[in-house]
Amino acid sequence: MAHLELEGIVQRFGSHTVVDGVGFSVETGSIACLLGPSGCGKTTLLRCIAGFEAIAAGEIRVQGRAVSRAGWRLPPEKREIGMVFQDYALFPHLTVAANVAFGLAGVAAEQRQERAAELLTTVGLAGQGGKYPHELSGGQQQRVALARALAPQPQLLLLDEPFSNLDVGLRERLSLEVRDILKSQNITAVLVTHDQHEAFAMADEVGVMAAGIIQQWDSPYRLYHQPVNRFVADFVGQGVFMAGRVIDERHVEVELGILESRLPLECSQGCAACGQGCGVEVLLRPDDIVHDDRSELLAEVRLKAFRGAEILYTLKLASGVEVLSLVPSHHNHALGELIGIRLDVDHVVAFKTPMQSVVPIAQSIPLPR
Ligand SMILES: Nc1ncnc2c1ncn2[C@@H]1O[C@H](COP(=O)(O)OP(=O)(O)OP(=O)(O)O)[C@@H](O)[C@H]1O
């Protein structure tokens, strides 16, 4: 049985529908993430799960038991749900150990201390229980907040942008550490974030939201490689769309040549019968364009972003269209330089162009070396 189930959830503020018919389920021990741009309704949905917000329609169930329906909700304190917030929300006048033990009302003092110490060890803060929150770094404070949320052994943990106050490096490391902790304790969790790196580092499944609707509920891998619509393709990962024309179910012609797909062409919007000549926009990720000195096909370096092991190049083709290419950073080329590229597309993702028009394909005229 799924640990958490949402069915047809609608939530409104006045006439503004913020969550519009959302449904998904999360298995026990699984980590799910709601990912989307600011204002898409993800925090509101998390608050509905926690019981802080009422719902206008649908049903939320925790371990098969309804906790919210239109016109009724189980109060948050009766849901056995733990929460971790963006701002840590620690009590400044209590020690770290006392913060962690706070949720253990009704437990004998000695056991509370033991449990707090045990949780602080779990989150990598052994021996720090006597300190006050202001004596800790942001990352350490968030670990305390996690330990405090885990103290009462909640059935379900909800995390609202838990790492967004931390710097990028720490954010990624802590997401992985928290994932480890949750997995080791088989805790079911739902995370809300607008940061896809955080979502990908932590979650087993991700729901990409826009305008109150889950656009795609999938594994991080499939969201990146098989986005179901242009919104998901744009929001998740980087890439460009290039005009193309379908040749057959495994081949699409774009200005760079003919793309051959190992898997049958996946055209969105139910375009199963993508036929010859059908106009499409093909998603090209930076890893689909490979730098190859031996290639006849040249592109001009317009921008470069050094990323340590790799450089993300923005390359201009002869037609003026720009594409992205992720290249090992020892291939360090200057702006304006012409470099050889070739396509290495494993799986072609195409979106039907409006009106099913047959688009003209620019010829891939080789740039002069
Ligand atoms: N209490 C409220 N009263 C009225 N409108 C609200 C309330 N809370 C949120 N909203 C509106 O609901 C919409 C969704 O807000 P929500 O906070 O759920 O989005 P979000 O995706 O979590 O965004 P962010 O990443 O910026 O937190 C926004 O348009 C917001 O202005």
The ligand as a Gaussian input file, in Angstrom:
#p B3LYP/6-31G(d) Opt

LIG

0 1
 N       -2.469000      32.374000       2.298000
 C       -2.594000      32.728000       1.022000
 N       -3.589000      33.550000       0.623000
 C       -3.747000      33.886000      -0.670000
 N       -2.948000      33.439000      -1.683000
 C       -1.946000      32.626000      -1.345000
 C       -1.712000      32.220000       0.009000
 N       -0.636000      31.388000       0.021000
 C       -0.214000      31.280000      -1.256000
 N       -0.995000      32.020000      -2.076000
 C       -0.862000      32.116000      -3.525000
 O       -0.923000      30.814000      -4.048000
 C       -0.017000      30.665000      -5.143000
 C        0.897000      29.476000      -4.881000
 O        1.714000      29.766000      -3.753000
 P        2.738000      28.701000      -3.171000
 O        3.436000      29.334000      -2.010000
 O        2.056000      27.430000      -2.959000
 O        3.739000      28.544000      -4.395000
 P        5.161000      27.876000      -4.452000
 O        5.191000      27.087000      -5.699000
 O        5.468000      27.175000      -3.192000
 O        6.104000      29.140000      -4.609000
 P        7.502000      29.512000      -3.896000
 O        8.530000      28.603000      -4.486000
 O        7.706000      30.935000      -4.281000
 O        7.299000      29.314000      -2.431000
 C        0.714000      31.990000      -5.269000
 O        0.079000      32.714000      -6.308000
 C        0.498000      32.651000      -3.938000
 O        0.481000      34.044000      -4.076000

